[in-house]
Amino acid sequence: MTVSHDPSTGLFVAGDYRYWVHNFSIPPEFNVSSAVVAAFQCNVRLAQFSVNNAMGNPALDVWRVFNFTLTSAGAITITPLQVFEAGSSGTVFQYAAGVEEPPPPPGNGHDRGMEFSAR
């Protein structure tokens, strides 16, 4: 996932974002994957998360890794979650009861402001 500047303003789209991994290939389960997610900003690693440190049942379909808040200037605050949850291809995580999270902002694919990778 890459969060890019808005090409019309040159700023990031400020807001709250979610990062999770969905295991579409069950089995095997998360506990045998040794998956790692890392968050980078301008090629500097801000955080790294291992599936082996997540809490809950690794047989569940979704590993909720972290949430982050982003300012228009690019300041980021990462909140680790590290928890397994039930889910499906249609799962939507919500801000609050009954309020659906907006879709991610469009990116131009060329500006690599925030990058999150899983391996």
C-alpha positions in Angstrom: 0.0 0.0 0.0 1.4 3.4 -0.9 -0.2 6.7 0.3 0.7 9.4 -2.2 0.3 13.2 -2.3 -2.9 14.5 -3.8 -1.7 15.7 -7.3 -4.0 18.7 -7.2 -2.8 20.1 -3.9 0.7 18.5 -3.3 -0.5 17.5 0.2 -1.4 14.2 1.7 -5.1 13.4 2.3 -5.2 13.7 6.1 -7.1 11.1 8.0 -7.2 7.8 9.7 -6.1 4.7 7.8 -6.1 0.9 8.4 -3.7 -1.8 7.4 -4.6 -5.4 7.6 -3.7 -8.7 5.9 -6.3 -11.1 4.6 -5.3 -14.8 4.4 -7.2 -15.9 1.3 -5.3 -19.2 1.1 -6.5 -20.9 4.3 -5.0 -23.4 4.9 -2.2 -22.8 5.8 -2.9 -20.5 8.7 -1.1 -17.3 9.7 1.0 -19.1 12.4 3.1 -20.9 9.7 3.6 -17.9 7.4 6.3 -16.0 9.4 4.8 -12.9 7.7 6.3 -9.5 8.4 4.8 -6.0 7.7 7.0 -2.9 7.7 6.0 0.7 7.5 8.3 3.1 5.7 8.3 6.9 5.2 10.9 8.3 2.7 12.8 5.0 2.8 13.0 5.1 6.7 11.4 2.2 8.5 9.0 3.5 11.1 7.7 0.2 12.4 7.8 -3.5 11.7 5.3 -6.1 12.8 5.6 -9.9 12.8 2.5 -12.1 12.5 4.1 -14.3 15.2 3.5 -11.5 17.7 -0.2 -11.1 16.9 -2.8 -12.0 19.5 -5.7 -14.3 19.1 -6.5 -17.3 16.9 -4.2 -17.5 13.8 -6.8 -19.7 12.1 -9.0 -16.5 11.6 -8.9 -14.9 8.2 -7.7 -11.3 9.0 -4.6 -10.0 10.7 -5.2 -6.4 11.8 -1.7 -5.1 11.8 -2.0 -1.4 12.6 -3.9 1.9 12.2 -2.3 5.2 11.4 -3.2 8.8 11.4 -1.7 11.0 8.7 -1.6 14.8 8.5 -1.7 16.8 5.3 2.0 17.6 5.8 2.9 13.9 6.1 3.3 13.5 9.9 2.3 9.9 10.8 1.2 8.3 14.0 1.1 4.5 14.0 -1.1 2.6 16.4 -0.2 -1.1 16.6 -3.1 -3.6 16.7 -1.5 -7.0 16.2 -4.7 -9.0 16.4 -6.5 -11.8 14.4 -10.2 -11.3 13.5 -12.8 -13.1 11.5 -13.4 -11.7 8.1 -14.1 -12.3 4.4 -13.4 -10.7 1.1 -16.2 -8.2 1.8 -15.0 -7.2 5.3 -15.1 -3.5 6.0 -13.6 -2.1 9.2 -15.5 0.9 10.6 -14.6 4.1 12.3 -17.5 3.9 14.8 -20.8 2.0 14.9 -22.7 2.5 11.7 -20.1 4.9 10.1 -18.4 3.3 7.1 -14.7 4.2 6.5 -14.2 6.2 3.3 -12.3 4.7 0.4 -8.5 5.4 0.3 -7.5 8.5 -1.6 -6.5 8.2 -5.2 -2.7 7.9 -5.8 -0.8 8.9 -8.9 1.5 5.8 -8.6 4.6 8.0 -8.9 5.0 9.6 -5.5 6.1 7.2 -2.8 5.3 9.2 0.3 4.2 6.4 2.7 4.8 2.8 1.8 3.7 -0.3 3.6 4.8 -3.8 2.6 4.2 -7.3 3.6 6.5 -10.2 2.9 
